[in-house]
Amino acid sequence: MTVYHKILKQYWGYDDFRPVQLDIISSIGSGKDTLGLMPTGGGKSLTFQVPAMALDGVCIVVTPLIALMKDQVSNLRRRGITAKAIFSGLTRDEINVALDNCILGGCKFLYVSPERLMTELFLIKYKQMKVCMIAVDEAHCISQWGYDFRPSYKNIAEIRLMKPDVPVLALTATATPAVIEDIMHSLSFAKPNVFRKSFARPNLAYMVKKCENKEEALVSMLNRVPGTAIVYVSSRKRTWETASFLNKQGIPTGFYHAGMTNKDKDAVQSDWQKNIARVIVCTNAFGMGIDKPDVRLVVHLDVPESIEAYFQEAGRAGRDGNKAYAVLLWSGNDAAKLRRKVTTKYPPEEDVIRIYNSLCNSQTIGLGSGEGCICEFDINNFCTTFHYSSIMVNSAFKLLTASGYINYQEDIDLQSRLIFIVERGELYNIQIAYPDLDVVIKALLRTYTGVFTEYAVVNEDYLAEMCQMTHQDIYEKLQALARLKVLIYNPQKHTTLVTFTRERVREDDLVLPRSVYYDRIEDSRNRAEAMISYGEDENTCRSVKLLEYFGEMQSYLCGVCDTCLEKIRLKTFEYDNMEQGVKVLNEGDGDIDDVPTEKVNYALDNDVKPYVKALDVTFADDSANN
């Protein structure tokens, strides 16, 4: 028994690892830069948690997902493992304590966002830490060819330079061969080192259902397939419209999108995870880091922009290993919509430059100035003032972010902040004059240091508990203190921020790099065409088509997707290519044409793919009518 098996048994209670897990663990545990490719639900977290437990020092885990941070930290603590997460909403003192614990050896895992890596406080503390490894989740985000490229991921390569001997483990569930190469290059791998677990999901049946009335088809599927479901749509408006429609059909449904407050998101997610809401209708903002293994059905009401996005979202079904369905609803105009999206996503260069100038003017930033300026941004007001469409502005800002001119952060929650603007002596007089405010003032002074010299991030719920008041009471008393000009109070708000990462440049000097603009236009077109091909292809096994896109040549047909089921129905199924198919069907002592259809379905149902019969009943009869 290896040391890794002992750790696995001691803390997680498992006797053995899943395929590829031990290979990845042994590689990173021996100090080698490692890239692990594993499907959603494949056990990626253990590949850094187990080896880190065998090494001396803290493991830095880089992930953009606050929900995942909180969930994994909670799970590790329940197992007696020290872990902390740094995310927006913590006070500077709380962050200081967390980082100091890592320096002093009181923390084994530190979860941080990629944006946090380059903050002054983190860099100062990081230099003093003994780090055993860096784990990078959603590693495809570092690649400019990845479907969810995020410039902040480039910060990981920067901190590697500070500790070049610390190995890095990159993990992703979606990467084409080109993205794999780019990940290793961008993370400065000492040499290529990739471990793959097949992306095949034998318990998951991929379906494309051709229909014009998608809502009607959705209700039909939800009525036929019991259990929890996720429905993906392309816009925030569509989330609540579809949820309202399903609720009227008697199907308990919640909705989720990035524009909601964290409190509302948590409430919706909690209802869904507890099965109070059977269905959640959401944009692509939902799903990453959400651990609900019993999702039986994932439906895409709107078509995603890429195979990568579809594969990851569809993969949230059936993580418990039981039969599940991933259904793409496809209508006659979906191909045209996808092609139009590419054009919208990349407005002409002259429009991007014009929007940049309008942004600078709106913030009164002159040429050669503005670097480091942070402003709250109201896209609706901006578009009204300068006569732009919100889609064009959003696209232009993302291009300007990728090009290094600004940092555009949508839908973030700014925590409540305050600063006292009176002297301590004057504050004493306020406490005497307003005894009802005294208890709140004392709680602030006890809890937050330096509040006379700099803004402090405050937590109204914590203050309410200290003062034995409600959240609303604290809010009203802080507002009262603000009216008395005792302090400046900025309540929590949901907003968008724009940071100028360099000084304002002249129009002629603003350049969109080819890799950011023209190359990405071509890449987006290729992704759209691949998605269209998947939706329109009625002959190729869905699993084969998906896996080939990721460079994995599957040698057998899945036998359970809509194209395979149709071939079974028509008795044209190439069963000899299907895993275990020969053995089962040879019991019929003849060619497939000699085997009754019922026997084929029964054999598949009981010996090879234990969910085919259910799928055939559920969807195959409908597809024949379209």
Secondary structure, DSSP 8 states (H G I E B T S, - for coil): --HHHHHIIIII--SS--TTHHHHHHHHHTT--EEEE--TTS-TTHHHHHHHHTSSSEEEEE-S-HHHHHHHHHHHHHTT--EEE--TT--HHHHHHHHHHHHHT--SEEEE-GGGGGSHHHHHHHHHS-EEEEEESSGGGGSTTSTT--GGGGHHHHHHHHSTTS-EEEEES---HHHHHHHHHHTT-SS--EEE-----TTEEEEEEE-S-HHHHHHHHHHHS-SEEEEE-SSHHHHHHHHHHHHHTT--EEEE-TTS-HHHHHHHHHHHHTTSSSEEEE-TTS-TT---TTEEEEEESS--SSHHHHHHHHTTS-TTSS-EEEEEEE-TTHHHHHHHHHHHHS--HHHHHHHHHHHHHHTT--BT--TT-EEE--HHHHHHHHT--HHHHHHHHHHHHHTTSEEEEEEEEE--EEEE-S-HHHHHHHHHH-HHHHHHHHHHHHH-TTTTTS-EE--HHHHHHHHT--HHHHHHHHHHHHHTTSEEEE--EEEEEEEE-S-B--GGG----TTTTHHHHHHHHHHHHHHHHHHH-SSS-HHHHHHHHTT----S--S-SHHHHHHHHHT---GGGSTTHHHHHGGGSS-GGGS-HHHHHHHIIIII-TTHHHHIIIIIHHHTT-
